Each structure stands twice: as structure tokens, then as C-alpha cells.
Amino acid sequence: MTLPLLGAGLIATLPKSDGLAAKRAALITTSLVAIATIAMAVGFQRDNVDMQFVESYKWIPSFGINYALGIDGIALVLILMSTILAPIVVLAGWNEAHGGRWSVKTFYILILVLETMVIGVFAASDLFLFYVFFEAMLIPVYFLIGGYGTGARSAAAVKFLLYSLFGGLLMLASIIGLYVISGTTTDGHTFDIIKLSEIHNSMSSTTQNLLFLGFFIAFAIKAPLWPFHTWLPDAAKAATPGTSVLLLGILDKVGTFGMIRYCLTLFPDASKTFTPIILALSLISILYGAFLAIGERDIKRLIAFTSISHFGFITMGIFAMTSQGHSGAIFYMFSHGFSTAALFLVAGWMISRRGSSTIADFGGLQRVTPVMAWMFFLAGMSSLALPGLSSFVSEFLVLVGTYTRYPALAIIATFGIVLAALYILIPVQRALHGPITPGNEGLRDLNLREKIAIAPVIAIIIAFGVYPSPILNVINPAAAHVIAKLGFTDPIPSAGGK
């Protein structure tokens, strides 16, 4: 966690005019963090559901606040996704910072600070520390959108910040409530999430429901889940492609991660109470996001709306309360991170070459820029959850896990797959095929740097679509452990007529 901060500090000492050195330092730092995370993943004990790589130091002893970190299989997968995407974003957006309000080195300092906050939010095992990281993430994102974005970037950055702050304040109220209640137990006041997960029996149902809502609304805004999603399309359109990858590919996962780590663990009874409502919101998100994506003409807003639909599937898998649904939802977070990265990165290259983000302006790219066209096609097929790609495995697990407990819901949600075919295949047809749109004749294909940047993203999408076991072997024990702690067992399929 300290390595990205050290890299940010190194970049801060560089001359303001030396943008190339800042880029190289950011790429080296994020690459080293990715290598360290992969090494940690190799040493992770897959069958151990307890927190691993634990660190704990007294921070504010008078309030029982510790600097406590630890990861389980769920956190490991998301940290791995985040740290692999970071150097890809740096390499793919080599020139994104140019034209921003501030210097190039400030851009990369913000990215490295954001990477630190993301790792912290997934690894924190102290609730107060989690909240600090959760809120601190907003600062670099706000400046990345408002300082280096395009169009109505200031308005989009403010909207993102206001929505997130509102959710954060609700969660803070719930955290304070939990802290006060923990003082009535034998262990005294604490922010330790393991100890807090054991005090729900001492809360009334009304108290637990109110505290649950404070957490859930904050996470639903971050996710984003309908109707808390309206900040996302504006932010995605205004942000640079790299920032959009960090926003939709990584930061939004904090919302669904928080639903598992905090909503379900700290408030199991309230989670069961609100499950029907949350499943309904998930279904609306699936269909609503898909319908809006079909009619969207701007390529960046289209990707944002597809993500709203995808997060509906993730939330549905979480609250289906089955081990398959949970494993599918966690794997979906991982897969969505890379499929969204592929879409935004290729779309960003298309926009920078054409000078437009309107889908109708990209006709005939397959004839002019075949490599870029194929990358966009594969990214689109991943968003469509084509068999053989990692998103198919995750979506299949979510639907199967949901069907075993809520068959009608799963059947209706499957209609979202049909809509996905429309919102992906229509823009693919318009952008890649047909006659060459005037103005596209001289567009450049991907250069070597861009090919190197997109190659690992496509490789991961394909590799874990063909052989998902390495990821699922880490996810499954942690997912089953969460379901068991909630008191659920997977439904047993009934034989016909028996």
C-alpha cells in the first residue's frame, strides 16, 4: 500500500516540465505494485476463509481505532484486478494529461494516490479506517475528472462529489451508531469489523434496519444501482478514458464489495428484510440500463449505461443469498473491470483519432483500422457475455445462483441478455462495418504502445473465460463462508414429481 504513495512522492520531486519522467515513474511504480500483488496472490491460502496478510497497529487508542488491514479471497481478487489495471491505464493513456488544467505530473500523482486509497478500502479491517479510505478516494477522482476531463467536466465532477458525499454522510451516521452500540457489549467500543459483526443480536430490528440503510444507500450510489445512478453517465462522458476505467472498472466495485463486506456481515437480519426490495432494484437496473444503452448515441455514455445494467446483475447475485450467486457476483466484478477497461480504452483511442464520441461517426473502421476494430469487437463481445469470455462465466453463475432461489426473477433478468445483444451489436455494426464514413479514411490504427496496453486486458478476458478455475478457487470458499454466516444453505433442486 505504501509503494504507490512512495511513487507519488517521487513524482512530486520531479521538475514540473518533465512530464515524460513523471509518466515513466508512474508506469514503473504501478507495475511494481501489480507484481507485488501477484506475488501475494501466489502465497494466498485459498481454503483459509480467515483474513490473511494481517497488519494491525494502534492508531487512535482512546477511540479504539486501529490501522488494521487484512484480505480474504474477495478482497484479494478485487485488489488484483485494481493493481493490474493501474499500469495498463498509465500506458494506454500516455498523453491523456496533456491539455488539463494542471501539470502532467499532478495527473500521475493523483492516479497513484487513488491506487493507494483503493487498495486500502478493499483491505481495511477497521471500520473507521475503511471510512477514511472510502471518502479519501473522492478527492483524486474529483480532480481527475474536473482537471483533466472534457466538455462539462466541472459540472460532472461536482455532481459525482455531491452524490458520493451524501452517501458517505449517511454511512458515517450508521458507523457512529454502530460504535455507540458496541460500547454496550463486553468488549467495549470498537471499530473492528469482526467484533462488530457479532453485535447484531443486541440491536432491535428497527435499529438494524436504519443502520443497514445508511450503509446500503452509500454503496448503492457508488455501485451505481438504480435510482442512485444518475451521476455516472455525466462523469463517464466528461472523464478521460483512463479515468473512466478507474471509475467504472475499479471504484464502482467498492459499492458492491461494501454490500458483501458490511451490509451482509454487520446486518444479516436487515439484509434479509430488504432483500426483496434490493432484488427489485437490481432487476430495474438490469433492464433500465440496457434500454437506455440501446438508444444512446454517445459511445462513452453508452458504456456507462451498460455498466448500470451489469451492476444490476452483480447486486442480484449478492442478494440471491446462494453460494453460486455470490461467487458469480464476485467474479462478475473482476470480469466487468477488464471488459469495461477494454471498451473505454479502445473507445478513447477511437475518439482521439476521430475527434468525436458520436457512434455514427465511426462507420467502416474495420477497413481502415482493422486491429482497433477487432479490439473494440472483442471488448463488446465481453460486455455481451459471449461464451468463451470471462463475463459469460460470471453472468451464468449469477443467473443460476439466482434461479435456484428466485426462478421468476432469474427468468426476467435473462431478458437483459437479449437487450445486451442489441446495445452491443448495433454500435458494433455502425462503427465497424458498412461504408467508410467521410473523415475516417486517414485514421491511424493502433500503435505499438497501444497494442501492448490492450493485449493483457484481452488475454485476461479470454483466459479466464476458457479456464476460470484459478479465480473461482479463490472466490468460492470466501463466498460460501459469507452465505454460511448468514444462515443460508443452497436450495436443493427438486426432482420432477417428487
BARO-516369 format. One record per residue (C-alpha): residue in three letters; x, y, z. Coordinates in steps of 0.05 Angstrom, whole numbers, padded with zeros to 5 digits, always signed. Each point is the difference from the previous one (the first is absolute). Layout:
AlaXYZ;...
END
This chain:
Met+00000+00000+00000;Thr+00057+00048+00014;Leu+00034-00013-00067;Pro-00049+00043-00041;Leu+00007+00056+00050;Leu+00076-00004-00005;Gly-00007+00004-00075;Ala-00045+00061+00006;Gly+00052+00032+00046;Leu+00055-00014-00051;Ile-00040+00032-00056;Ala-00014+00061+00044;Thr+00075+00013+00003;Leu+00008+00000-00076;Pro+00001+00065-00039;Lys-00069+00023-00021;Ser+00022+00003-00073;Asp+00026-00072-00002;Gly-00065-00036-00017;Leu+00036-00059-00031;Ala+00036-00016+00064;Ala-00066+00003+00039;Lys-00031-00049-00049;Arg+00058-00048+00005;Ala+00000+00004+00076;Ala-00075-00013+00003;Leu+00006-00060-00048;Ile+00057-00030+00039;Thr-00035+00010+00067;Thr-00067-00029-00022;Ser+00036-00059-00033;Leu+00038-00015+00064;Val-00065+00003+00040;Ala-00032-00048-00049;Ile+00059-00049+00006;Ala-00003+00004+00076;Thr-00074-00014-00001;Ile+00009-00060-00046;Ala+00053-00027+00047;Met-00048+00009+00058;Ala-00053-00037-00038;Val+00048-00058-00011;Gly+00012-00005+00075;Phe-00074+00006+00017;Gln-00030-00061+00035;Arg-00063-00014-00041;Asp-00036-00044+00050;Asn+00011+00047+00059;Val-00061+00044+00008;Asp+00032+00043+00055;Met+00035+00066-00014;Gln+00071-00010-00026;Phe+00060+00047-00005;Val-00026+00034+00062;Glu+00030+00065+00027;Ser-00026+00037+00061;Tyr+00028+00060+00035;Lys-00030+00047+00052;Trp-00022+00064-00033;Ile-00047+00038+00047;Pro-00003-00045+00061;Ser-00047+00044+00040;Phe-00055-00015-00051;Gly+00020-00071-00015;Ile+00023+00017-00070;Asn+00054-00042-00032;Tyr+00038+00002-00065;Ala-00021-00072-00015;Leu+00006-00034-00068;Gly-00014-00070-00024;Ile-00028-00035-00061;Asp-00044-00060-00016;Gly-00014-00031-00067;Ile-00049+00055-00020;Ala+00046+00057+00016;Leu+00059-00035-00033;Val-00035-00007-00066;Leu-00021+00073-00002;Ile+00068+00026+00021;Leu+00032-00044-00053;Met-00048+00029-00053;Ser+00014+00071+00023;Thr+00076-00006+00001;Ile+00003-00034-00068;Leu-00044+00054-00032;Ala+00041+00058+00029;Pro+00063-00008-00044;Ile-00045-00015-00059;Val-00036+00066+00010;Val+00066+00037+00005;Leu+00029-00031-00063;Ala-00065+00004-00040;Gly-00012+00073+00017;Trp+00072+00024-00010;Asn-00023+00068-00025;Glu-00066+00008+00038;Ala+00027+00051+00049;His+00019+00050-00055;Gly-00049+00057-00004;Gly-00022-00006+00072;Arg-00005+00057+00049;Trp+00061-00024+00038;Ser+00066-00031-00017;Val+00013-00070-00026;Lys+00035-00020+00065;Thr-00061+00020+00041;Phe-00042-00047-00043;Tyr+00044-00060+00017;Ile+00005+00019+00073;Leu-00076-00001+00003;Ile-00002-00069-00032;Leu+00051-00029+00050;Val-00036+00031+00059;Leu-00065-00029-00026;Glu+00033-00069-00006;Thr+00022+00004+00073;Met-00071+00018+00022;Val-00030-00057-00041;Ile+00046-00052+00030;Gly-00014+00028+00069;Val-00076-00002-00008;Phe+00002-00074-00021;Ala+00050-00020+00054;Ala-00025+00040+00060;Ser-00025-00043+00058;Asp-00014+00060+00045;Leu-00066+00034-00016;Phe+00026+00070+00014;Leu+00061-00011-00044;Phe-00045-00026-00055;Tyr-00042+00064+00004;Val+00063+00043-00005;Phe+00022-00036-00063;Phe-00071-00001-00027;Glu-00006+00076+00005;Ala+00072+00015-00018;Met-00010-00034-00068;Leu-00046+00056-00020;Ile+00055+00053+00000;Pro+00045-00027-00055;Val-00060-00021-00043;Tyr-00030+00069+00007;Phe+00064+00033-00025;Leu+00011-00052-00054;Ile-00069+00014-00030;Gly-00002+00075+00013;Gly+00072+00014-00018;Tyr+00014-00046-00059;Gly-00068-00018-00029;Thr-00036+00030-00059;Gly-00066+00036-00013;Ala-00041+00015+00063;Arg+00054-00029+00044;Ser-00008+00047+00059;Ala-00075-00013+00005;Ala+00011-00076-00006;Ala+00054+00002+00054;Val-00044+00039+00048;Lys-00059-00045-00012;Phe+00043-00062+00014;Leu+00027+00032+00063;Leu-00068+00022+00027;Tyr-00032-00068-00011;Ser+00059-00036+00032;Leu+00003+00048+00059;Phe-00074-00008+00013;Gly+00008-00076+00002;Gly+00062+00006+00043;Leu-00036+00043+00052;Leu-00056-00051+00006;Met+00052-00055+00010;Leu+00037+00042+00052;Ala-00064+00007+00040;Ser-00008-00076-00001;Ile+00073-00009+00020;Ile-00009+00046+00060;Gly-00063-00039+00018;Leu+00038-00066-00003;Tyr+00057+00029+00042;Val-00049+00023+00054;Ile-00035-00068+00001;Ser+00066-00037+00004;Gly+00013+00036+00066;Thr-00057-00038+00032;Thr+00035-00067-00013;Thr+00053-00033+00044;Asp+00056+00019-00048;Gly-00016+00074+00003;His+00003+00051-00056;Thr+00032-00027-00063;Phe+00005+00009-00075;Asp+00026-00070-00012;Ile-00045-00030-00054;Ile+00006-00071+00028;Lys-00023+00023+00069;Leu-00054+00045-00030;Ser-00027-00059-00040;Glu-00018-00034+00065;Ile-00042+00055+00032;His-00061-00002-00046;Asn-00038-00043+00050;Ser+00003+00058+00050;Met-00035+00047-00049;Ser-00074+00008-00010;Ser-00026-00014-00070;Thr-00016+00074-00010;Thr+00070+00021+00020;Gln+00032-00053-00044;Asn-00044+00020-00059;Leu+00018+00074+00006;Leu+00074-00013+00007;Phe-00003-00048-00059;Leu-00032+00053-00044;Gly+00055+00050+00017;Phe+00052-00049-00027;Phe-00041-00026-00058;Ile-00018+00067-00030;Ala+00073+00022+00002;Phe+00020-00064-00036;Ala-00058+00003-00049;Ile+00023+00070-00021;Lys+00071-00024-00009;Ala-00021-00064-00037;Pro-00042+00033-00035;Leu-00069-00031+00009;Trp-00065+00029-00025;Pro-00025+00052+00021;Phe+00067+00024+00029;His+00036-00003-00067;Thr-00012+00068-00033;Trp+00070+00027+00014;Leu+00033-00055-00040;Pro-00016+00016-00074;Asp+00022+00072+00008;Ala+00064-00019+00037;Ala+00018-00054-00051;Lys-00011+00048-00059;Ala+00041+00056+00031;Ala+00058-00042+00027;Thr+00060-00021-00040;Pro-00004-00074-00023;Gly+00052-00020+00052;Thr-00038+00035+00056;Ser-00063-00034-00024;Val+00035-00067+00006;Leu+00020+00017+00071;Leu-00071+00025+00015;Leu-00042-00056-00030;Gly+00050-00056-00001;Ile+00026+00008+00071;Leu-00034+00052+00044;Asp-00071-00023-00013;Lys+00019-00069+00026;Val+00009+00032+00069;Gly-00076+00006+00002;Thr-00015-00074-00014;Phe+00060-00021+00043;Gly-00028+00041+00057;Met-00068-00034-00007;Ile+00034-00067+00013;Arg+00051+00021+00052;Tyr-00043+00048+00041;Cys-00074-00004-00016;Leu-00005-00076+00002;Thr+00052-00012+00054;Leu-00020+00055+00050;Phe-00076-00002-00012;Pro-00020-00070-00019;Asp-00073+00006+00023;Ala-00010+00068-00034;Ser+00032-00029-00063;Lys-00053-00054-00002;Thr-00055+00052+00014;Phe+00020+00045-00058;Thr+00019-00056-00049;Pro-00066+00002-00039;Ile+00006+00076-00010;Ile+00073-00004-00020;Leu-00014-00057-00049;Ala-00054+00043-00032;Leu+00049+00059-00006;Ser+00051-00048-00031;Leu-00050-00023-00052;Ile-00019+00071-00017;Ser+00074+00018-00007;Ile+00011-00059-00048;Leu-00057+00020-00046;Tyr+00003+00075+00008;Gly+00075+00004-00014;Ala-00008-00045-00060;Phe-00058+00039-00031;Leu+00036+00067+00008;Ala+00064-00030-00029;Ile-00038-00022-00062;Gly-00022+00071-00015;Glu+00065+00035+00018;Arg+00039+00034-00055;Asp+00062+00019+00039;Ile+00049-00058+00008;Lys+00024+00019+00070;Arg-00070+00009+00027;Leu-00020-00066-00032;Ile+00055-00036+00038;Ala-00023+00034+00064;Phe-00072-00024-00010;Thr+00023-00071-00014;Ser+00037+00002+00066;Ile-00065+00018+00037;Ser-00030-00063-00030;His+00061-00042+00019;Phe-00001+00025+00072;Gly-00073-00021+00003;Phe+00023-00071-00014;Ile+00055+00006+00053;Thr-00047+00025+00054;Met-00051-00053-00018;Gly+00053-00054+00008;Ile+00020+00028+00068;Phe-00071+00002+00028;Ala-00022-00066-00031;Met+00032-00029+00063;Thr+00030-00061-00033;Ser+00073-00021-00005;Gln-00004-00002-00076;Gly-00032+00069-00003;His+00054+00028+00046;Ser+00057-00032-00038;Gly-00030+00024-00065;Ala-00008+00071+00026;Ile+00072+00004+00024;Phe+00026-00030-00065;Tyr-00046+00049-00037;Met+00035+00058+00035;Phe+00067-00026-00023;Ser-00023-00014-00072;His-00037+00066-00005;Gly+00063+00038+00020;Phe+00038-00027-00060;Ser-00057+00002-00051;Thr-00016+00072+00019;Ala+00074+00017-00004;Ala+00004-00029-00070;Leu-00061+00039-00023;Phe+00021+00067+00028;Leu+00072-00006-00023;Val-00017-00018-00071;Ala-00056+00051-00001;Gly+00049+00052+00025;Trp+00048-00015-00057;Met-00057+00003-00050;Ile-00024+00068+00027;Ser+00070+00030+00001;Arg+00011-00019-00073;Arg-00069+00021-00025;Gly-00011+00060+00045;Ser-00070-00023+00015;Ser-00035-00047+00049;Thr-00063-00008-00042;Ile-00008-00073-00022;Ala-00026+00019-00069;Asp+00067+00033-00016;Phe+00039-00066+00003;Gly-00026-00036-00061;Gly+00045-00049-00037;Leu+00056-00004+00051;Gln+00013-00073-00014;Arg+00027+00019-00069;Val+00042+00059+00024;Thr+00024-00022+00069;Pro-00008-00076+00003;Val+00038-00012+00065;Met-00038+00054+00038;Ala-00065-00025-00029;Trp+00014-00072+00023;Met+00018+00024+00070;Phe-00065+00039+00004;Phe-00038-00061-00025;Leu+00031-00046+00052;Ala-00013+00051+00055;Gly-00072+00005-00022;Met-00008-00076-00001;Ser+00027-00002+00071;Ser-00053+00051+00021;Leu-00051-00044-00036;Ala+00025-00060+00041;Leu+00017-00042-00060;Pro+00016-00073+00018;Gly+00075-00010+00004;Leu+00011+00067+00034;Ser+00005+00012+00075;Ser-00064+00041+00004;Phe-00040-00060-00024;Val+00022-00043+00058;Ser-00016+00054+00051;Glu-00068+00017-00030;Phe-00018-00074-00005;Leu+00017-00012+00073;Val-00042+00060+00022;Leu-00060-00023-00040;Val+00005-00072+00023;Gly+00011+00021+00072;Thr-00060+00046-00003;Tyr-00044-00051-00035;Thr+00009-00052+00055;Arg-00033+00047+00050;Tyr-00039+00050-00043;Pro-00016-00034-00067;Ala-00049+00054-00024;Leu+00051+00055+00013;Ala+00055-00036-00037;Ile-00045-00013-00060;Ile-00018+00074-00005;Ala+00072+00021+00010;Thr+00020-00045-00058;Phe-00037+00049-00045;Gly+00058+00047+00016;Ile+00045-00046-00041;Val-00045+00009-00060;Leu+00003+00075+00008;Ala+00076-00004+00007;Ala+00003-00030-00069;Leu-00034+00062-00026;Tyr+00040+00053+00037;Ile+00065-00033-00020;Leu-00012-00026-00070;Ile-00034+00063-00025;Pro+00059+00047+00015;Val+00049-00054-00023;Gln-00036-00003-00067;Arg-00003+00076-00006;Ala+00072+00013+00021;Leu+00038-00057-00032;His-00038-00023-00062;Gly-00033+00031-00060;Pro+00028+00055-00044;Ile+00055+00044+00026;Thr-00029+00063+00031;Pro+00031+00063-00031;Gly+00057+00024+00044;Asn+00022-00070+00020;Glu+00042-00016-00061;Gly+00066+00022+00031;Leu-00009-00025+00071;Arg+00061-00035+00031;Asp-00004-00070+00027;Leu+00027-00018+00069;Asn+00073+00014+00011;Leu+00048-00046+00037;Arg-00012+00032+00068;Glu-00075-00006-00006;Lys+00005-00073-00023;Ile+00044-00016+00061;Ala-00050+00035+00046;Ile-00063-00035-00026;Ala+00032-00069-00009;Pro-00001-00022+00075;Val-00072+00023+00007;Ile-00024-00042-00058;Ala+00044-00058+00022;Ile-00031+00000+00070;Ile-00070+00004-00029;Ile+00013-00061-00044;Ala+00043-00040+00049;Phe-00049+00002+00058;Gly-00058-00012-00048;Val+00032-00065-00022;Tyr+00029-00019+00068;Pro-00031+00038+00058;Ser+00022-00049+00054;Pro+00060+00040+00027;Ile-00046+00059+00018;Leu-00060-00042+00021;Asn+00044-00043+00046;Val+00017+00064+00038;Ile-00071+00028-00001;Asn-00042-00062+00016;Pro+00023-00013+00072;Ala-00009+00073+00020;Ala-00068+00004-00034;Ala-00024-00064+00033;His+00024+00026+00068;Val-00041+00063-00007;Ile-00063-00039-00017;Ala+00011-00048+00058;Lys+00009+00058+00049;Leu-00067+00028-00023;Gly-00033-00067+00017;Phe-00017-00018-00072;Thr+00010-00066-00035;Asp-00005-00009-00075;Pro-00068-00025-00023;Ile-00001-00073-00020;Pro-00029-00009-00070;Ser-00063-00041+00003;Ala-00011-00059-00047;Gly-00061+00005-00043;Gly-00061-00031+00032;Lys+00035-00015+00066;
END
